[in-house]
Amino acid sequence: MPSGLAARARSTGHRQGAGTGSGEYRMYDLLIVDDHSHLVDSLERNMPWKTLGIGKIHKALSGEEALEYCKSYPVDIIITDIRMPGISGLELIEQVRKYDKRFKSILLSGYGEWEYAQEAIRQQVDGYLLKPADHEELADMLRRLTEALRLEWDERGRQAKAMNMLRQHMPLFREKLLVELLQGKKLPAALLEEKLAYYQLPFRPNDETALCLLRIESSAGELNWQDQSLLASAVVNIAEETFSDLFHVWHGRDPYEHEVFILKAREETWLAQEPQPERARQQSLEHLASKLQHHVRHFLRSGISVVVSGWQAMALGLRGTYRDSLSVFARHLGGETDLFIRLHEANVPEMPYRVHSLYESPTLLQLFEISRWEAISAKWNAVFLEVADKRMESRETLLELYYHAMSSFVFFAHKNGLRLLDLLPSEPGGSDDASRFRHMGQLQMWVERTLERLRESTKSEWNDEQAALIRKVRQFISDRLADATLQAAADHVGLHPAYLSALFKSKTGENVSDYVYRSRMQRAGELLVEQPGLPVSDVAAAIGYHKPQYFIKLFKEHYGLTPLEYRHQSS
């Protein structure tokens, strides 16, 4: 017999590869255990195993033999006698469960004592039959267990696919988080730390980090978009290779096509052993950034400009450092190329106070695009609170907020085919510009009144549209009941599945999938009564279930009767 570990690995691979989540028909392995060989042989001969989904029958004449077999060759279902010399059936199940949590078990007993049933429940046995086992009862039990195994493997297949998808898209998730932080998204320290760990990034909110901002100098006129994309990828690869010996690297591309690198010194490098580790760390960063410029010129025949920052806690300094680096680049948009700029030496101009919460993602235009009224109100509240906290109630700030508000209001009105002047609240004196606001409080009240008018103007129309959309989804499900899914319904009405699911639940009180299931069961009941000669398998196929046993299980869960019992009762 092969070693348990090696054989188990081969067997497990076979089990998982047999159509997990793929819709393929899968046969299961079953082990019969009894110390009476004639009973084992009789059971093997007299059951329609193939029709029950059982592909291979294995036999053992003692609990010890069965246990050794399961260590080397895991099976899907074990049928075992309770009373056997040595290891009993219950002890066998308890021991096998140490090696395999997913097998199913049926106990056969020649005794009706209650303590055996109690112990079977404690061991989470899946079936319990008195000997001699009724073959039809055993067959029903095996059908239930093979269906349960299929559903479990399908679920594990979906989980494996989801994890594989997550691994494939992990770089995109990391980049998205970085760009959000650069643009000022505020996350509680605990949530940020959780996300960093989940995305497998070796950074923590309080880590000292530096920022390196790269601008590739080749213009759009010199390269087509494919070449630009290849060049950017090559630059990123060289940068990560250049920095990674001494620093952990987190890369992202900002909305302006700059390459952004967040760097953290590796603990195991020689930097920590230096007499002045902070100075060595900065000098090494600048040396490697300069080396990167050289590599890009030499290997890619292109130029890059670089801004290198100093070091500070990531959660506190990331956004400000990025903003200052952008400001430095903005002053060098002319003919200067291949720049190497130390941020602490650059002359970053003093800027008028900028209301940061006004420009943080999501922007007002983005929120108006999807009519997120609560989020719009919350954003304006945050804007006015920031202005009050910073004591920046200047005339220039008031104008900034006013014109920003007017821009978003115009966008929303025209997007919905409305005239803005019909929506704006009337003002004493008829003035319609910023001069009517003497202080920030007046502007805030005007913004709140205008938001309420905009919201009310579309509420009744939107409710009518939503009701019509729900009716359209229900009609689609009725017409396509056999293959109706959330994705198909969403495609039919032109909405994202997640959005349709939330809208349908908010308007009807149930999920789309629950509605489809309920509609199928209702239609199945109608077919059983209206067409008494129609086979149950045809009823199942007519509503989208191609496995009659699975349909029968769902039907009984819904009505408390099997389809045939339901038909007989209704006739």
C-alpha positions as CSV (number, residue, x, y, z in Angstrom):
1,M,0.0,0.0,0.0
2,P,1.5,3.5,-0.9
3,S,2.3,6.0,1.8
4,G,-0.8,7.7,3.2
5,L,0.3,11.3,2.4
6,A,1.3,10.6,-1.3
7,A,-1.8,8.5,-2.0
8,R,-4.0,11.0,-0.3
9,A,-2.6,13.9,-2.4
10,R,-3.3,11.9,-5.6
11,S,-6.8,10.9,-4.5
12,T,-7.7,14.4,-3.4
13,G,-6.5,15.8,-6.7
14,H,-8.8,13.3,-8.5
15,R,-11.8,14.2,-6.4
16,Q,-11.4,18.0,-7.0
17,G,-10.7,17.6,-10.6
18,A,-13.9,15.7,-11.3
19,G,-15.9,18.5,-12.5
20,T,-15.9,20.9,-9.5
21,G,-18.3,23.6,-10.3
22,S,-18.2,22.7,-14.0
23,G,-21.6,21.0,-14.3
24,E,-20.0,17.7,-15.3
25,Y,-21.5,14.5,-14.0
26,R,-19.4,13.1,-11.2
27,M,-19.3,9.6,-9.8
28,Y,-18.4,9.1,-6.1
29,D,-16.4,6.5,-4.2
30,L,-18.1,4.5,-1.5
31,L,-16.7,2.2,1.3
32,I,-18.7,-0.6,2.9
33,V,-17.5,-1.8,6.3
34,D,-18.8,-4.8,8.1
35,D,-17.2,-7.8,9.9
36,H,-19.6,-10.1,8.1
37,S,-18.2,-10.6,4.6
38,H,-21.5,-12.1,3.2
39,L,-23.4,-8.9,4.2
40,V,-20.8,-6.7,2.5
41,D,-20.9,-8.8,-0.7
42,S,-24.7,-8.9,-0.6
43,L,-25.0,-5.1,-0.3
44,E,-22.4,-4.7,-3.1
45,R,-24.4,-7.0,-5.5
46,N,-27.9,-5.8,-4.8
47,M,-27.8,-2.0,-5.0
48,P,-28.1,0.0,-8.3
49,W,-24.9,1.9,-7.6
50,K,-24.3,3.5,-11.0
51,T,-27.8,5.1,-11.0
52,L,-27.2,6.4,-7.5
53,G,-24.0,8.2,-8.6
54,I,-21.6,5.7,-7.1
55,G,-18.7,4.9,-9.4
56,K,-16.4,2.7,-7.2
57,I,-17.3,0.3,-4.3
58,H,-14.6,-0.5,-1.8
59,K,-14.9,-3.0,1.0
60,A,-13.4,-3.5,4.4
61,L,-14.1,-6.3,7.0
62,S,-13.0,-4.4,10.1
63,G,-12.8,-0.9,11.5
64,E,-9.0,-1.1,11.5
65,E,-8.8,-2.1,7.9
66,A,-11.2,0.6,6.9
67,L,-9.2,3.2,8.8
68,E,-6.0,2.3,7.2
69,Y,-7.7,2.3,3.8
70,C,-9.1,5.8,4.3
71,K,-5.7,7.2,5.4
72,S,-4.4,6.3,1.9
73,Y,-7.5,6.4,-0.3
74,P,-10.1,8.9,0.9
75,V,-13.6,8.0,-0.1
76,D,-16.8,10.1,-0.4
77,I,-19.2,8.0,1.5
78,I,-18.8,5.3,4.2
79,I,-21.5,2.8,5.1
80,T,-20.5,1.0,8.3
81,D,-21.9,-1.3,10.8
82,I,-21.8,0.0,14.4
83,R,-20.9,-3.2,16.2
84,M,-17.6,-4.6,15.1
85,P,-14.7,-6.2,17.0
86,G,-12.0,-3.7,17.7
87,I,-12.8,-0.3,16.3
88,S,-16.6,0.3,16.2
89,G,-18.4,2.1,13.4
90,L,-18.7,5.2,15.5
91,E,-15.0,5.2,16.4
92,L,-14.2,4.7,12.7
93,I,-16.1,7.8,11.7
94,E,-14.5,9.8,14.5
95,Q,-11.0,8.7,13.5
96,V,-11.6,9.2,9.7
97,R,-12.9,12.7,10.4
98,K,-9.4,13.7,11.6
99,Y,-8.1,13.0,8.1
100,D,-11.1,14.1,6.0
101,K,-13.8,16.5,7.1
102,R,-15.9,16.2,4.0
103,F,-16.9,12.6,3.7
104,K,-20.5,11.4,4.3
105,S,-21.4,8.5,6.6
106,I,-24.3,6.1,7.1
107,L,-24.5,3.8,10.1
108,L,-26.1,0.4,9.9
109,S,-27.1,-1.2,13.2
110,G,-28.8,-4.5,14.1
111,Y,-29.7,-2.9,17.5
112,G,-32.3,-0.3,18.1
113,E,-30.8,1.1,21.3
114,W,-31.3,4.8,21.8
115,E,-27.7,5.4,22.9
116,Y,-26.4,4.4,19.5
117,A,-28.6,7.0,17.8
118,Q,-27.5,9.6,20.4
119,E,-23.8,8.9,19.7
120,A,-24.5,9.0,15.9
121,I,-26.0,12.4,16.3
122,R,-23.0,13.6,18.3
123,Q,-20.6,12.3,15.6
124,Q,-22.7,14.2,13.0
125,V,-23.5,11.0,11.1
126,D,-25.4,11.7,7.9
127,G,-27.7,8.6,8.0
128,Y,-28.8,5.9,10.4
129,L,-30.5,2.7,9.3
130,L,-31.4,-0.6,11.1
131,K,-30.2,-3.9,9.6
132,P,-31.2,-5.4,7.4
133,A,-31.2,-2.2,5.5
134,D,-34.2,-1.5,3.3
135,H,-32.7,-1.0,-0.2
136,E,-35.1,1.7,-1.2
137,E,-34.6,3.7,2.0
138,L,-30.8,3.3,1.5
139,A,-31.1,4.4,-2.1
140,D,-33.0,7.6,-1.1
141,M,-30.4,8.4,1.5
142,L,-27.5,7.9,-1.0
143,R,-29.3,10.2,-3.5
144,R,-29.5,12.9,-0.8
145,L,-25.9,12.5,0.2
146,T,-24.5,12.6,-3.4
147,E,-26.5,15.7,-4.1
148,A,-25.1,17.3,-0.9
149,L,-21.6,16.3,-2.0
150,R,-22.2,17.9,-5.5
151,L,-23.4,21.1,-4.0
152,E,-20.5,21.3,-1.6
153,W,-18.0,20.7,-4.4
154,D,-19.7,23.3,-6.5
155,E,-19.4,25.8,-3.7
156,R,-15.8,25.0,-3.2
157,G,-15.2,25.4,-6.9
158,R,-16.8,28.9,-6.8
159,Q,-14.7,29.8,-3.8
160,A,-11.6,28.6,-5.6
161,K,-12.5,30.7,-8.7
162,A,-13.1,33.7,-6.5
163,M,-9.8,33.4,-4.8
164,N,-8.0,32.9,-8.1
165,M,-9.8,36.0,-9.4
166,L,-8.7,37.9,-6.3
167,R,-5.0,36.9,-6.9
168,Q,-5.2,37.9,-10.6
169,H,-6.6,41.3,-9.7
170,M,-4.5,42.0,-6.6
171,P,-2.2,44.5,-8.4
172,L,-5.3,46.5,-9.4
173,F,-6.7,46.5,-5.9
174,R,-3.4,47.7,-4.5
175,E,-3.1,50.5,-7.1
176,K,-6.7,51.6,-6.4
177,L,-6.1,51.9,-2.7
178,L,-2.9,53.9,-3.3
179,V,-4.6,56.3,-5.7
180,E,-7.4,56.8,-3.2
181,L,-5.0,57.7,-0.4
182,L,-3.1,60.0,-2.7
183,Q,-6.3,61.8,-3.5
184,G,-7.1,62.3,0.1
185,K,-9.5,59.5,1.0
186,K,-9.6,59.2,4.8
187,L,-9.7,55.7,6.3
188,P,-9.6,54.9,10.0
189,A,-6.2,53.6,11.0
190,A,-7.6,50.1,11.8
191,L,-9.4,49.8,8.5
192,L,-6.3,51.0,6.6
193,E,-4.1,48.5,8.4
194,E,-6.7,45.7,7.6
195,K,-6.7,46.6,3.9
196,L,-2.9,46.8,3.7
197,A,-2.7,43.3,5.3
198,Y,-5.5,41.9,3.1
199,Y,-3.8,43.2,-0.1
200,Q,-0.5,41.6,1.2
201,L,1.3,44.9,1.3
202,P,4.3,45.1,3.7
203,F,3.2,48.6,4.9
204,R,1.5,49.9,8.0
205,P,-0.1,53.3,8.6
206,N,2.6,54.5,11.0
207,D,5.5,53.2,8.9
208,E,8.0,55.9,7.7
209,T,7.8,56.1,4.0
210,A,9.1,58.2,1.1
211,L,7.5,59.0,-2.2
212,C,9.1,58.9,-5.6
213,L,7.1,60.5,-8.4
214,L,8.1,59.7,-12.0
215,R,7.1,61.5,-15.2
216,I,8.0,59.8,-18.5
217,E,9.1,62.4,-20.9
218,S,8.1,60.8,-24.3
219,S,5.1,62.7,-25.5
220,A,1.9,61.3,-27.0
221,G,3.0,62.7,-30.4
222,E,6.2,60.6,-30.3
223,L,4.6,57.3,-29.4
224,N,1.3,55.6,-30.2
225,W,-0.7,54.4,-27.2
226,Q,0.5,50.8,-27.4
227,D,4.1,52.0,-27.3
228,Q,3.4,54.4,-24.5
229,S,1.8,51.5,-22.5
230,L,4.8,49.3,-23.1
231,L,7.3,52.0,-22.2
232,A,5.4,52.8,-18.9
233,S,5.4,49.1,-18.0
234,A,9.1,48.8,-18.7
235,V,9.9,51.8,-16.6
236,V,7.9,50.4,-13.7
237,N,9.7,47.1,-14.0
238,I,13.1,48.7,-13.9
239,A,12.1,51.0,-11.0
240,E,10.8,48.1,-8.9
241,E,13.9,46.1,-9.6
242,T,16.2,49.1,-8.8
243,F,14.5,49.9,-5.5
244,S,13.6,46.5,-4.2
245,D,17.0,45.5,-2.8
246,L,16.8,48.1,-0.1
247,F,13.2,49.1,-0.1
248,H,9.7,47.6,-0.1
249,V,7.9,49.1,-3.1
250,W,4.2,50.0,-3.6
251,H,3.5,51.3,-7.0
252,G,0.5,53.0,-8.6
253,R,-0.3,55.2,-11.6
254,D,-2.1,58.4,-10.8
255,P,-4.8,60.1,-13.0
256,Y,-2.1,62.2,-14.7
257,E,-0.1,59.2,-15.9
258,H,2.6,59.7,-13.4
259,E,4.2,56.6,-11.8
260,V,4.0,56.8,-8.0
261,F,6.3,54.7,-5.8
262,I,5.8,54.5,-2.0
263,L,9.0,53.2,-0.4
264,K,9.8,51.7,3.0
265,A,13.3,50.6,4.1
266,R,13.8,46.9,4.5
267,E,14.7,46.0,8.1
268,E,17.2,43.3,7.1
269,T,19.5,45.6,5.0
270,W,22.7,47.3,6.0
271,L,20.9,50.7,6.3
272,A,19.9,50.0,9.9
273,Q,23.5,49.3,10.9
274,E,24.8,52.7,9.8
275,P,25.8,55.3,12.4
276,Q,23.3,57.7,10.8
277,P,20.6,55.4,9.5
278,E,18.2,58.2,8.5
279,R,20.8,60.0,6.4
280,A,22.0,56.7,4.8
281,R,18.4,55.8,4.0
282,Q,17.8,59.2,2.2
283,Q,21.1,59.1,0.4
284,S,20.5,55.5,-0.8
285,L,17.0,56.5,-2.1
286,E,18.4,59.4,-4.0
287,H,21.2,57.3,-5.4
288,L,18.8,54.6,-6.6
289,A,16.4,57.2,-8.1
290,S,19.4,58.7,-10.1
291,K,20.5,55.2,-11.1
292,L,16.9,54.6,-12.3
293,Q,17.1,57.6,-14.6
294,H,20.4,56.3,-16.0
295,H,18.9,52.8,-16.6
296,V,15.9,54.2,-18.4
297,R,18.1,56.4,-20.7
298,H,20.5,53.5,-21.4
299,F,18.0,50.6,-21.9
300,L,14.8,52.3,-23.1
301,R,16.3,55.3,-24.9
302,S,13.8,57.5,-23.0
303,G,13.9,60.2,-20.3
304,I,12.1,60.5,-17.0
305,S,11.9,63.2,-14.5
306,V,11.9,62.3,-10.8
307,V,10.8,64.0,-7.6
308,V,12.1,62.3,-4.4
309,S,10.6,63.2,-1.0
310,G,11.9,62.9,2.5
311,W,10.5,60.4,5.1
312,Q,7.4,60.7,7.3
313,A,4.6,58.5,8.7
314,M,2.6,57.2,5.7
315,A,-0.9,57.8,7.0
316,L,0.0,61.4,7.9
317,G,2.2,62.6,5.1
318,L,1.2,60.7,2.0
319,R,-1.4,63.1,0.6
320,G,0.5,66.3,1.3
321,T,3.8,64.9,-0.1
322,Y,2.1,63.8,-3.3
323,R,0.3,67.2,-3.7
324,D,3.6,69.1,-3.2
325,S,5.4,66.8,-5.7
326,L,2.6,67.4,-8.3
327,S,3.0,71.2,-7.7
328,V,6.8,70.9,-8.4
329,F,6.1,69.1,-11.7
330,A,3.5,71.6,-12.7
331,R,6.1,74.4,-12.6
332,H,8.3,72.4,-15.1
333,L,5.8,71.7,-17.9
334,G,7.9,73.5,-20.4
335,G,11.1,72.4,-22.2
336,E,12.9,71.0,-19.1
337,T,13.2,67.2,-19.1
338,D,15.2,64.6,-17.2
339,L,14.8,66.5,-14.0
340,F,16.0,65.2,-10.7
341,I,14.3,67.1,-7.8
342,R,14.7,66.7,-4.1
343,L,11.4,67.8,-2.7
344,H,12.8,69.3,0.4
345,E,15.0,71.6,-1.7
346,A,12.3,72.6,-4.2
347,N,10.6,75.9,-3.8
348,V,7.0,74.7,-3.3
349,P,4.9,77.9,-3.6
350,E,2.5,78.9,-0.8
351,M,-1.0,78.3,-2.1
352,P,-4.2,79.8,-1.0
353,Y,-6.1,77.5,1.4
354,R,-7.7,74.7,-0.7
355,V,-10.9,73.2,0.7
356,H,-9.7,69.6,0.5
357,S,-13.0,67.8,1.2
358,L,-14.5,69.6,-1.8
359,Y,-12.1,67.8,-4.2
360,E,-11.9,64.4,-2.5
361,S,-13.2,61.4,-4.3
362,P,-16.1,60.8,-5.0
363,T,-16.5,64.3,-6.4
364,L,-19.9,66.1,-6.5
365,L,-20.2,65.5,-10.2
366,Q,-19.7,61.7,-9.6
367,L,-22.3,61.7,-6.9
368,F,-24.8,63.7,-9.0
369,E,-24.2,61.3,-11.8
370,I,-25.8,58.5,-9.7
371,S,-28.1,60.7,-7.6
372,R,-26.6,59.8,-4.2
373,W,-28.5,62.5,-2.3
374,E,-27.4,61.5,1.2
375,A,-23.8,61.4,0.1
376,I,-24.1,64.8,-1.6
377,S,-25.5,66.3,1.5
378,A,-22.9,64.7,3.7
379,K,-20.1,66.0,1.4
380,W,-21.4,69.6,1.5
381,N,-21.7,69.3,5.3
382,A,-18.1,68.2,5.5
383,V,-17.0,71.1,3.2
384,F,-18.7,73.8,5.3
385,L,-17.4,72.1,8.5
386,E,-13.8,72.2,7.2
387,V,-14.1,75.9,6.2
388,A,-15.4,76.7,9.7
389,D,-12.7,74.6,11.4
390,K,-9.9,76.2,9.4
391,R,-11.4,79.7,9.8
392,M,-11.2,80.2,6.0
393,E,-14.4,82.1,5.5
394,S,-12.8,84.5,3.0
395,R,-14.5,86.0,0.0
396,E,-12.3,83.9,-2.3
397,T,-13.3,80.6,-0.5
398,L,-17.0,81.6,-0.7
399,L,-16.6,82.2,-4.5
400,E,-14.8,78.8,-4.9
401,L,-17.7,77.0,-3.2
402,Y,-20.4,79.0,-5.0
403,Y,-19.1,78.3,-8.5
404,H,-18.4,74.7,-7.6
405,A,-22.0,74.3,-6.5
406,M,-23.4,76.1,-9.6
407,S,-21.3,73.8,-11.8
408,S,-22.7,70.6,-10.2
409,F,-26.3,72.0,-10.2
410,V,-26.1,72.8,-13.9
411,F,-24.7,69.4,-14.6
412,F,-27.5,67.6,-12.8
413,A,-30.3,69.8,-14.3
414,H,-29.1,69.4,-17.9
415,K,-28.4,65.6,-17.4
416,N,-32.1,65.2,-16.5
417,G,-33.5,67.5,-19.2
418,L,-34.4,70.3,-16.8
419,R,-33.9,74.1,-16.7
420,L,-31.7,75.2,-13.8
421,L,-33.5,78.5,-13.4
422,D,-36.8,76.6,-12.8
423,L,-35.1,74.7,-10.0
424,L,-33.2,77.3,-8.1
425,P,-34.9,78.8,-5.1
426,S,-36.0,82.4,-5.6
427,E,-33.9,85.0,-3.8
428,P,-35.0,88.5,-2.4
429,G,-34.1,91.2,-4.9
430,G,-33.8,88.8,-7.8
431,S,-30.0,88.6,-7.6
432,D,-28.6,85.4,-9.2
433,D,-24.9,85.6,-8.6
434,A,-22.5,85.3,-5.7
435,S,-22.8,88.9,-4.6
436,R,-26.0,88.2,-2.7
437,F,-24.1,86.1,-0.2
438,R,-22.6,88.3,2.5
439,H,-21.2,85.4,4.6
440,M,-20.7,81.6,4.4
441,G,-23.9,80.8,6.4
442,Q,-26.1,82.3,3.7
443,L,-24.3,80.3,1.0
444,Q,-24.8,77.1,3.1
445,M,-28.5,77.7,3.5
446,W,-28.8,78.3,-0.3
447,V,-27.0,75.1,-1.1
448,E,-29.2,73.1,1.2
449,R,-32.4,74.6,-0.2
450,T,-31.3,74.1,-3.8
451,L,-30.4,70.4,-3.1
452,E,-33.8,69.8,-1.6
453,R,-35.5,71.4,-4.7
454,L,-33.4,69.3,-7.1
455,R,-34.2,66.2,-5.2
456,E,-37.9,66.8,-5.1
457,S,-38.0,67.6,-8.8
458,T,-36.9,64.1,-9.7
459,K,-38.4,62.1,-6.9
460,S,-41.8,61.4,-8.4
461,E,-40.4,60.8,-11.9
462,W,-37.7,58.5,-10.5
463,N,-40.3,56.5,-8.5
464,D,-42.4,56.0,-11.7
465,E,-39.2,54.9,-13.5
466,Q,-38.3,52.4,-10.8
467,A,-41.8,50.9,-10.7
468,A,-41.7,50.5,-14.5
469,L,-38.3,48.9,-14.3
470,I,-39.4,46.4,-11.6
471,R,-42.4,45.5,-13.8
472,K,-40.1,44.9,-16.7
473,V,-37.8,42.6,-14.7
474,R,-40.8,40.6,-13.4
475,Q,-42.1,40.2,-16.9
476,F,-38.7,39.1,-18.2
477,I,-38.5,36.5,-15.4
478,S,-42.0,35.2,-16.3
479,D,-41.1,35.0,-20.0
480,R,-37.7,33.3,-19.4
481,L,-38.4,31.4,-16.2
482,A,-36.2,28.4,-17.2
483,D,-33.0,30.4,-17.7
484,A,-33.8,33.6,-15.7
485,T,-30.8,34.8,-13.7
486,L,-29.9,38.1,-12.0
487,Q,-27.2,38.7,-14.7
488,A,-29.7,38.1,-17.5
489,A,-32.3,40.3,-16.0
490,A,-29.7,43.1,-15.4
491,D,-28.6,42.8,-19.0
492,H,-32.2,43.0,-20.2
493,V,-32.9,46.3,-18.4
494,G,-29.3,47.7,-18.9
495,L,-28.3,47.9,-15.2
496,H,-25.4,46.5,-13.2
497,P,-26.4,43.3,-11.4
498,A,-25.5,44.6,-8.0
499,Y,-27.5,47.8,-8.5
500,L,-30.5,45.9,-9.8
501,S,-30.3,43.5,-6.9
502,A,-30.3,46.4,-4.4
503,L,-33.1,48.2,-6.2
504,F,-35.3,45.1,-6.5
505,K,-34.9,44.3,-2.8
506,S,-35.6,47.9,-1.7
507,K,-38.8,48.0,-3.8
508,T,-40.2,44.4,-3.4
509,G,-38.7,43.2,-0.1
510,E,-37.0,40.2,-1.7
511,N,-33.9,39.3,-3.7
512,V,-34.1,38.7,-7.4
513,S,-32.9,35.1,-6.8
514,D,-35.6,34.5,-4.2
515,Y,-38.2,35.9,-6.6
516,V,-37.0,33.6,-9.4
517,Y,-37.1,30.6,-7.0
518,R,-40.6,31.5,-5.8
519,S,-41.9,32.0,-9.4
520,R,-40.4,28.6,-10.4
521,M,-42.1,26.8,-7.6
522,Q,-45.4,28.5,-8.3
523,R,-45.2,27.6,-12.0
524,A,-44.2,24.0,-11.1
525,G,-47.3,23.7,-8.9
526,E,-49.4,25.0,-11.8
527,L,-47.9,22.5,-14.3
528,L,-48.4,19.6,-12.0
529,V,-52.1,20.4,-11.6
530,E,-52.9,21.6,-15.1
531,Q,-51.1,18.8,-16.9
532,P,-51.5,15.6,-14.8
533,G,-49.8,13.4,-17.4
534,L,-46.7,15.5,-17.6
535,P,-43.7,13.6,-16.0
536,V,-42.0,15.3,-13.0
537,S,-38.7,15.4,-15.0
538,D,-40.4,17.5,-17.7
539,V,-41.9,19.8,-15.1
540,A,-38.4,20.3,-13.6
541,A,-36.9,21.0,-17.0
542,A,-39.6,23.5,-17.9
543,I,-38.6,25.7,-15.0
544,G,-34.9,25.3,-15.3
545,Y,-33.9,22.3,-13.2
546,H,-32.2,19.6,-15.3
547,K,-31.7,17.2,-12.3
548,P,-35.1,15.9,-11.2
549,Q,-33.9,14.8,-7.8
550,Y,-32.6,18.3,-7.0
551,F,-36.0,19.8,-8.2
552,I,-37.9,17.3,-6.0
553,K,-35.8,18.3,-3.0
554,L,-36.4,22.1,-3.6
555,F,-40.1,21.5,-4.2
556,K,-40.6,19.5,-1.0
557,E,-38.7,22.3,1.0
558,H,-41.1,24.8,-0.5
559,Y,-44.5,23.0,-0.3
560,G,-43.8,20.3,2.3
561,L,-44.9,17.7,-0.3
562,T,-43.2,15.9,-3.1
563,P,-44.4,16.8,-6.6
564,L,-46.4,13.6,-6.9
565,E,-47.9,14.1,-3.4
566,Y,-48.8,17.7,-4.4
567,R,-50.4,16.5,-7.7
568,H,-52.4,13.8,-5.9
569,Q,-53.6,16.2,-3.2
570,S,-54.6,18.8,-5.8
571,S,-56.5,16.4,-8.1
